[in-house]
Amino acid sequence: MSVHRVGLVVHQGRSPSVDAARSVHAWCQAHGVVCTEIDVWSEDHERRSGRAEAHAAGDPDLVVTLGGDGTFLRGARIAVKTGASVLGVDLGKVGFLTEVAAQDVIAALDAVNDGHALVEERMTLTMRASRQPETPAEAEEMLCYGRGPALPPPRVRPVETPPDGWGVALDVNALNDVVVEKLARDHQVSAGVYIAGRLLASYSADALAVATPTGSTAYCFAAGGPVLSPHMDAVVFTPIAPHMTFNRTVVAAPDEPVALRILPHSGRAAVSIDGRLRGVLDPGDWIGVYRAPQRVRLIRLRPTDFYGRLRDRFRLTDAPATAGDGQSAPFFRPDAPVPPDLAGLRMPPPAAAR
């Protein structure tokens, strides 16, 4: 793809991000590409929906994020609304989404502009709800303390009105997760959880998370959930600190929606999408979370080595019991010709390309 308009999301609190931004601006100027910075942190910046933010930035065809996974999620929220690709430059610490090193940002921009970059698509989630979520002023002040103003409540998608009972369609996309969590410290959120239209169980918990495979290494992972390959489609439900014996994650098929109905005796619950507060649910309200038709398009310079990153991020080779064995030899040899029976499988990149 030829790059015509770049939207730039910069973590201004990190000097390497600011330095990398200068390089992106210089590249854009040299190639006659319009570059607009999108400030999603400043307290005086108007909080807009992803679609409105993309329009204000000139509907970029490439969104470049300079920071960690949080910065990437902010950029992806904007890009997915217009089908733009996202180039995540890795300036974080523990993330899984950003893979291009800061020193490679110019090479990455050249590769995208010349049509040589890889594009990796990831599943996102969307929602229906019994009503459009809203955030009372007193709740926003409490939940957003130190984080700046909340994003606006999700807009209702302009779709044909379905019969009663199907709720309203919300114009949101989650790359990581949709989380329903308690508002009061002394009052858990209680909800009936339905999978594929059938009641699974009623939970009282600190929070209930519905994630994509990409989000399986985020909040769900911290709560004891499984690690899923980001190259697959699935809907992952994980209760967080539940007061019940059954505390397991359920991995549903991508066409099996997960719905949460707030029970009458529950406290109010906050709804967060990719870590950002988007509304408050009252007892009796419900949301349904399911695979969205829109996917996030990630720019890569080379094939993703997800399991290598998983091993490195969590230091999985540091166990004392393995120290005497030295470095393990590769199981397959990807630098040699691939045998015919393995030709259709996803294989790790050669060691030199990692």
C-alpha positions in Angstrom: 0.0 0.0 0.0 1.1 3.6 -0.7 0.9 5.8 2.4 -0.9 9.1 1.9 -2.0 10.1 5.4 -0.5 9.1 8.7 -2.1 9.5 12.1 0.6 9.6 14.9 -0.2 8.5 18.5 2.8 9.4 20.7 3.3 8.5 24.4 4.6 12.0 25.3 5.8 10.9 28.7 8.6 8.8 27.2 11.5 10.7 25.6 12.3 7.8 23.1 8.8 8.1 21.8 9.1 11.8 21.3 12.5 11.2 19.5 10.9 8.6 17.3 8.0 10.9 16.4 10.5 13.4 15.0 11.8 10.7 12.7 8.3 9.9 11.5 7.5 13.5 10.8 10.8 13.8 8.9 10.0 10.7 6.8 6.5 12.0 6.1 7.8 15.4 5.0 10.4 13.8 2.7 7.7 11.6 1.0 5.0 14.3 0.8 2.8 12.4 3.3 0.3 14.3 5.5 1.1 13.5 9.2 -1.3 14.4 12.0 -0.6 13.9 15.7 -3.5 12.5 17.6 -3.3 13.5 21.3 -5.4 11.0 23.3 -3.9 11.9 26.6 -4.1 15.7 27.1 -6.8 16.6 29.6 -7.9 19.5 27.4 -8.2 17.3 24.3 -11.8 16.6 23.4 -12.7 13.0 24.1 -14.2 11.5 20.9 -15.3 8.2 19.6 -12.8 6.2 17.5 -14.6 7.1 14.3 -14.7 10.8 15.2 -11.1 10.8 16.1 -10.1 9.2 12.8 -12.2 11.8 10.9 -10.6 14.7 12.9 -7.1 13.3 11.9 -8.1 13.3 8.2 -9.0 9.6 8.0 -5.4 8.3 7.9 -4.6 5.1 6.0 -1.8 4.3 8.4 -1.8 4.9 12.2 1.7 4.8 13.8 1.9 4.3 17.6 5.0 5.2 19.6 4.9 3.6 23.0 3.7 0.4 24.6 0.6 -1.8 24.2 -1.6 0.9 25.9 -0.5 3.4 23.2 -1.1 0.7 20.5 -4.6 0.1 21.8 -5.4 3.8 21.6 -4.3 3.8 17.9 -6.1 0.6 17.1 -9.4 2.0 18.4 -9.0 4.8 15.8 -7.7 2.7 12.9 -10.3 -0.1 13.0 -13.1 2.4 12.3 -11.7 3.2 8.8 -9.8 0.0 8.0 -6.4 1.7 8.4 -3.4 -0.4 9.2 -1.5 0.1 12.5 2.3 0.2 12.8 3.2 -0.3 16.5 6.7 0.8 17.4 7.8 -1.0 20.6 8.8 1.4 23.3 7.1 -0.4 26.2 8.2 -3.1 28.7 5.9 -6.1 28.8 3.7 -5.8 25.7 2.7 -8.3 23.0 1.2 -6.0 20.4 4.1 -3.7 19.3 6.9 -5.5 17.6 8.8 -2.9 15.5 11.9 -1.6 17.3 12.4 2.2 17.4 15.5 2.0 15.2 13.5 0.2 12.5 10.7 2.7 12.2 12.0 4.3 9.0 12.6 0.9 7.5 9.0 -0.1 8.5 7.5 3.0 6.9 9.5 2.4 3.7 8.3 -1.3 3.6 4.7 -0.2 4.1 5.0 2.5 1.4 6.6 0.1 -1.1 4.1 -2.7 -0.4 6.7 -5.0 1.1 5.4 -5.1 4.7 3.4 -8.0 6.1 -0.2 -7.4 7.3 -1.5 -9.5 10.2 -5.2 -9.3 11.0 -6.6 -9.8 14.5 -10.1 -10.5 15.7 -12.0 -7.8 17.6 -15.1 -7.9 19.8 -18.2 -5.7 19.5 -21.3 -5.4 21.7 -25.1 -5.1 22.0 -26.7 -3.8 25.2 -30.1 -3.5 26.8 -29.5 0.3 26.6 -26.8 2.7 25.6 -24.3 2.8 28.6 -23.8 6.1 30.3 -21.3 7.2 33.0 -22.7 9.3 35.8 -20.5 12.3 36.7 -19.8 11.0 40.2 -18.7 7.6 38.9 -16.5 9.1 36.2 -14.7 11.3 38.8 -14.0 8.2 41.0 -13.0 5.8 38.2 -11.0 8.1 36.1 -8.9 9.7 38.9 -5.4 10.3 37.6 -6.3 9.0 34.1 -7.9 12.1 32.5 -11.5 12.3 31.3 -13.3 9.2 30.2 -14.1 8.4 26.6 -17.6 9.1 25.5 -20.2 6.4 25.9 -20.3 4.1 22.9 -22.5 5.3 20.1 -25.4 3.3 18.8 -24.7 1.8 15.4 -27.0 2.9 12.6 -28.4 -0.5 11.8 -31.9 -1.6 11.1 -33.9 -1.8 14.4 -34.4 -5.4 15.3 -37.4 -6.8 17.2 -37.6 -6.2 20.9 -35.2 -8.2 23.0 -32.1 -7.9 20.9 -31.0 -4.6 22.4 -29.1 -1.8 20.8 -26.0 -2.4 18.6 -23.0 -0.4 19.9 -20.3 1.1 17.7 -17.3 -0.3 19.6 -14.4 -2.6 18.9 -12.2 -4.3 21.5 -8.9 -5.7 20.5 -8.1 -7.0 24.0 -11.2 -7.3 26.1 -14.6 -6.1 27.5 -14.6 -6.1 31.3 -17.5 -5.6 33.7 -16.2 -4.8 37.2 -17.6 -3.8 40.5 -17.9 -0.1 41.3 -17.9 -0.3 45.1 -15.1 -2.1 47.0 -17.5 -3.7 49.4 -20.1 -4.8 46.8 -19.2 -7.4 44.1 -20.8 -7.5 40.7 -23.3 -10.3 40.3 -24.3 -11.4 36.9 -25.8 -14.2 35.0 -23.4 -15.4 32.3 -24.9 -16.8 29.0 -22.9 -18.5 26.3 -24.4 -19.1 22.9 -27.8 -18.0 24.3 -27.8 -20.5 27.2 -27.3 -19.7 30.9 -23.9 -21.0 32.1 -23.9 -19.8 35.7 -24.5 -16.9 37.9 -21.3 -15.3 39.3 -20.4 -12.9 42.1 -16.9 -11.6 41.4 -14.7 -8.6 41.4 -14.9 -8.6 37.6 -16.0 -10.6 34.6 -13.8 -10.4 31.4 -14.6 -11.3 27.9 -11.5 -11.4 25.7 -10.1 -12.1 22.3 -7.2 -14.4 21.8 -5.0 -11.3 21.5 -6.3 -10.2 24.9 -5.7 -13.6 26.5 -2.2 -12.4 27.5 -3.7 -9.2 29.2 -6.2 -9.0 32.1 -7.4 -12.6 31.5 -3.9 -13.9 31.8 -3.3 -12.0 35.1 -6.5 -13.6 36.4 -5.3 -17.2 35.6 -6.7 -17.6 32.2 -5.1 -19.6 29.3 -2.8 -18.2 26.7 -4.3 -18.5 23.2 -2.6 -18.0 19.9 -3.5 -14.5 18.5 -3.8 -16.1 15.1 -7.0 -17.9 16.0 -10.6 -16.7 16.6 -12.3 -17.4 19.9 -14.3 -15.7 22.6 -12.7 -16.1 26.1 -14.7 -15.7 29.3 -12.8 -15.4 32.6 -14.3 -14.6 36.0 -11.9 -12.6 38.2 -11.9 -13.4 41.9 -15.3 -15.1 41.9 -17.0 -16.2 45.1 -17.8 -19.7 43.9 -16.2 -23.1 43.3 -16.3 -23.0 39.5 -13.7 -20.4 38.6 -12.5 -21.7 35.3 -12.1 -19.8 32.0 -14.4 -20.9 29.2 -13.2 -20.6 25.6 -16.1 -20.3 23.3 -16.2 -20.6 19.5 -16.0 -17.3 17.6 -19.7 -17.5 16.7 -20.8 -18.1 20.3 -21.7 -14.8 22.0 -21.1 -14.2 25.7 -23.8 -12.2 27.5 -23.8 -10.8 31.0 -27.0 -9.7 32.8 -26.5 -7.7 36.0 -28.6 -9.4 38.7 -31.1 -7.5 40.9 -29.0 -7.8 44.1 -25.8 -6.7 42.4 -24.0 -3.5 42.9 -23.6 -1.2 39.9 -20.9 -2.3 37.5 -18.4 -0.4 35.3 -17.9 -1.5 31.6 -14.4 -1.0 30.3 -13.3 -1.6 26.7 -9.6 -2.3 26.2 -9.0 -0.8 29.7 -11.0 2.4 29.1 -14.2 3.2 31.0 -17.1 3.4 28.7 -20.2 3.2 30.9 -22.0 2.0 34.0 -24.5 -0.8 34.2 -27.4 -0.9 36.7 -29.1 -4.1 38.1 -31.2 -5.5 35.3 -29.0 -4.2 32.5 -27.2 -6.6 30.1 -24.5 -6.6 27.5 -23.8 -9.2 24.8 -20.2 -9.5 23.5 -19.4 -11.2 20.2 -17.0 -11.3 17.3 -17.0 -8.1 15.2 -16.9 -8.1 11.4 -14.0 -5.5 11.7 -10.5 -6.7 12.2 -7.4 -4.8 13.2 -4.6 -4.8 10.6 -1.2 -4.9 12.2 1.9 -4.1 10.2 4.9 -6.4 10.6 8.3 -6.4 9.1 8.6 -10.2 9.4 6.4 -13.1 10.6 5.4 -12.9 14.2 7.2 -15.2 16.6 4.5 -15.1 19.3 5.8 -18.0 21.4 9.3 -16.7 21.3 8.0 -13.4 22.6 6.0 -15.2 25.3 9.1 -17.0 26.4 11.2 -13.9 26.5 8.6 -11.6 28.2 8.0 -14.0 31.0 11.5 -15.4 31.2 10.3 -18.9 30.8 13.8 -20.3 30.3 15.1 -18.9 33.6 14.0 -21.9 35.7 17.0 -23.0 37.9 16.3 -26.7 37.0 17.1 -26.0 33.3 20.3 -23.9 33.9 22.6 -26.9 33.6 21.2 -28.0 30.3 22.2 -24.8 28.4 20.3 -23.4 25.4 17.8 -25.9 23.9 18.3 -26.8 20.2 15.5 -26.0 17.8 12.9 -28.7 17.4 12.5 -27.9 13.7 15.1 -26.3 11.5 13.3 -23.5 9.7 16.5 -22.4 7.8 16.4 -25.7 5.9 13.9 -26.6 3.1 10.4 -27.3 4.6 9.2 -30.9 4.1 6.1 -31.2 2.0 3.9 -32.5 4.9 4.8 -29.4 6.9 4.4 -26.9 4.1 1.0 -25.6 5.2 1.9 -25.1 8.9 2.9 -21.9 10.6 6.6 -22.2 11.4 8.9 -20.0 13.4 11.0 -17.5 11.4 14.7 -18.3 10.9 16.9 -17.4 13.9 18.6 -14.6 11.9 15.3 -12.9 11.2 14.0 -12.8 14.8 
